[in-house]
């Protein structure tokens, strides 16, 4: 029913706010930061690919293969290596959306 839908949406919104996924902080022009508190994107802490050379390219290969969880790890590694890579943020957002993680997708695509 409509009431159940909106109740669920309200609960999800409150959970996002509780986890600090929603932020009023905007970065100043030219300022670069990937603080998870400010941006609300939570990177995997035990990413085995965090120092992988060519992580972005490998992520694109895994995306074409349909391996979304591994794609996300590679793209996160690429962003940690190059925080200003807009293309990596875009593909991460798209992959998170395809993986049905809308909150992470929104935050990544905003970057």
N, C-alpha and C positions, 0 to 999 in steps of 0.2 A: 504494500500500500504506500501511498504518498507519505504518510506520517512516519512509517518505518524508514523509508528512504532518507527523509530529512533528519530524523533522529540519528541515523547512522552517519550522515554527513557531518552533523554537529559534533558527534563523538570523535570522528576522525580529525576534524578541525581543532578540537580541544587537545587531542593527542599531539598533533603537529606543533601547536603552540607550546605545549608542555615540554616537548623535546627540543624546542628552540629552532624548529624547521622554518618557522615564519619569523622574519626579521625585518625590523624597520630601518636597520642600518643600511645606508647606501654608501658605496665607495666613492671617494673623491676622484675627480678626473685625474687620470694618470696613476692612481694608487693601485697597487697590485697586492692582493692578499688572498690566501686560500684558507683562512681560519674557518674551521668547521662551525665554530660558535656563531660567527658573523654571517656566514653564507648558508648554513644549514645543511650542507652536503656532508654526509658521514662516509668517509673512505673506509674500505676494509682494512683493518689493522694488521692482519697477517697475510698481506698480498705477496705471494711468491714471485711476482713479476715486477716488484717495485724498482728494481735496478736493471731490468731487462732492456738491452739496447734494441731499438726499433719496436718498442712496445705498441706504438700507435698502428704501425703497419701490420703487426701481428694481430692486433685487435680487429682490424678490418678483415683480415683473412678468416678469423674465427666467426665474425659476424656473418660473412657469406656462407659459412658452414652451418650457421644456425645455433652455435654454441653460445647462448646469451650470457650465462654466468661467467664463462672464461673471457668472453669479449669484454664484459664489465671490468674484470680485474685488469686486463691489458690496458683498457682506456683510462682507468683510474691511475695506473702506473705511468702512462704517458702524461697525464695531467700533473701528477706529482713531480715529474721530471721537467715539465714545461707548463707552468700554471696559466700562461697567457694563450695557450693554444685553443683558439675559439672553435676550430674544427673538431678537436678532440672532445671538448665540452659538448658540442652539438651531437656528435655520434654517441657520446655517453648518455645524453638525454634521450635520444631516440631509442637506444638499446634498453635503457631503464623502462621506458614506456612500453616497449614490446614485451619486456619481462614483467609487466604489470606492477611496477613500482612507481606509481604516478608522482608521489612526493619527491623522490629522488630525481625523477625525470624533469619535473618543473624547476627544481633548484639548478640542475645542470644546464638546462636550456636558458635559464635567466642569465647564466654566466656568459 
